[in-house]
Amino acid sequence: MDPFVRLDPSDNVVTATRALEAGTKVEDTVTTGLIPSGHKIATRAIAKGEPVRKYAQLIGLAHEDIAPGEHVHTQNLDFVGTDVEYEFGTDQRPVKMVPEAERDTFMGYRRADGSVGTRNYIAIVTSVNCSATAARRIADAFGPEELAAYPNVDGVVAFVHGTGCGMAGDGEGFEALQRVMWGYARHPNHAGVLMVGLGCEMNQIDWLLEAYGLKQGPTFQVMNIQGVAGLRKTIELGIKKVREMLPMANEARREPCPASELKVALQCGGSDAWSGITANPALGHACDLLAAQGGTGVLAETPEIYGAEHLLTRRAASREVGEKLVGMIKWWEDYTARNKGSMDNNPSPGNKKGGLTTILEKSLGAAAKGGTSPLTGVYKYAEPVTAKGFTFMDSPGYDPASVTGQIAGGCNVVVFTTGRGSAFGSKPSPTIKVATNSDMYARMTEDMDINAGAMLTEGQTLEQKGREIYQKILAVASGEVSKSEAQGLGDYEFVPWQIGAVM
């Protein structure tokens, strides 16, 4: 393996593939000090205030004069806000669709409304933090012994959160929470749903039913603690209701379904410098393969495409789609400013230790998860995703909140790339973990499903690794247990994005 990687001829930095001692030859220069693995090396003199480029894009300005061979990182690279002229639809690469007769299939659960699930859970969804204990105790009542009698049911899971009251009864925050509740209540990975509230909260279940036209029935029921007359009685009634749903949920059977029914959440967390070089581009290729099947990939984490959004607007299927994305970027600039924050609050300490210096650098790597297909749709947080192909959903960069929105939008599988080694999983949609580097994969084999680091250490191509991820998506969608599922992750990763004032 070469000691460094150059990503574009126009870049003035390269990336070390392993820790390099001072005096190591790098192109036409030598390193002036120790360079950690994944970190940047200047390949020529960079004057103070001059742009530093990686991926052929701006990642920051030199804080001081940087000599050839010098380590380029937080000590000498400054963040700069984006200031670009947006283009719309100028980089269109039409998807070559696979003929319907030749399309791939997976074994999924076809629901009565035509949607397709990859798992078969019974969900207990709370409207407010006050009903969280009731929901958890109802779910905890169903242990392995009882569920063994229902082999087609993946489990009973409680989706609890810390909001639902002390908030405005309209506006962005309220609407986002209602979209999350609706998305989970009608998710195809749920065979049955019980919604549990308190009764006096701002986020009323009855309002949700009315707004979204939800009808109660044998596998969709609601109750409030105050209406039932107390916590104990609510738990007892909830257990009874779920117990009545179990035989009906167990009747579900997997059947061949086209890959076009897959909606895959494209996520990354605990990123390092290799995220944008191995795992994210490989996931992007898998997204392109899925788009060619008529399926859907959903990129998210708006703060983590900041500085790369201009590349996505060039791929927009229409000016309207591109401008919607730009509008979200401007909202986030205002949101962080009024909260006295910065768009460069990310990268995290772990990201920086892994070689990422500014949010611009991180975003350029993160955006690679979207592949090269046209951007066909842009959605609000937790809004139902209806477009096919590559799409985008507004969300924070905080992984649990972001994935919660993607699942609410209909994603039935999650693919999560990580360089530092995030311990993340999700329900009801299973998470596939992709390691960006072989060292971390070797340390955390119990957590990682795929090693994209093999693209560096074993010479595997982008196309080979992308195809491997795509095939793993089909396998997990068909019931194969992912590493995060095997470890029981997903019960505490339901985190609706809390927007607005807590009052």
Protein Blocks (a to p, Z undefined) as FASTA:
>chain_A
ZZbdcfbfkbcbdcdfbdcdehiaehjbccfbdcdehiacdfbdcdehiacdehhiafbd
cfbdcdehiacdfklpccddddddddehklcccdddddfklpccddddddfkopacfbdc
dddddfbfklmmmmmmmmmmmcfklmmmmmmbgbdcddddfehihiafedjklmmmmmmm
mmmmmgckbfbdcdddfklamblfklmmmmnopacdfklccddfklnopjklmmmmmmmm
mmmmmmmmmmpccddddfklpccddddehiafklmmmmmmmmmmmmmmmmmnopacddeh
kllmgojlmmmmmmpcbfklmmmmmmmmmmmmmmmmmnopafklpccfklmmnopabfml
mmmmmmmmnomadcfbdcdehiacfbgcjddddddfblklmmmmmmmnopabdcdddfko
paddddfbdcddddfbfklmmmmmmlpmbdfklmmmnopafklmmmmmmmmmmmmmnopa
cfklmnopajlmcccddedjdZZ
